[in-house]
């Protein structure tokens, strides 16, 4: 007797977050062709999405970026989520920026069945951790990163100071959302826009826009005082000229 082996496809619990009811309905209709996706909830705003994520613990979000009140970028400042995200947007500029912050994919409205299929194929082959992206960031970009135990959107322009912590780094931001992230100083130095960020010590990178004062210390080193940071940051002598040149 011939045995037929079948592969069990993993089922993904999904939440659709979009302020347009017709858009949610259209996407649900398309997803009926993909039995491995189970839509467990819908939300029309960030506040509803927070409740739904906490209630259902999904592993996939279809997330609209532009919504009244808080945007899709704001969601992860309020809830912990470690699954995959597929952005949905009517705006190319927002979609492309979202894609650069390591989301699984983005879909432009109106969503086509073919393009949705491509996104869901990516979902099945997605690694458990996001691959590194070496693209240089724009100052107004958001970066989707693991900070502590929570995935958050970090606006690059809010970074005041980064301090090395072994293979990790501690970020200090202007909105007081400090935390440890799983990025090395080397990766930050390669990706941050050089017109705004400068390495001033083997363990320190600063945002030039937040520099208030540079002081000479007794040991021929310098210290840099940054707006919003209580203690001065030590600057090695070999980096002093680099900072001076960057600041003009």
PyMOL commands that set and color helices and strands:
alter all, ss='L'
color gray80, all
select helices_A, chain A and resi 21-31+46-56+72-77+92-100+113-125+156-158+185-191+208-210+237-247
alter helices_A, ss='H'
color red, helices_A
select strands_A, chain A and resi 12-17+37-43+60-64+84-89+105-108+142-147+150-155+159-165+168-173+179-181+197-201+204-207+211-216+222-226+233-235
alter strands_A, ss='S'
color yellow, strands_A
deselect
rebuild
show_as cartoon
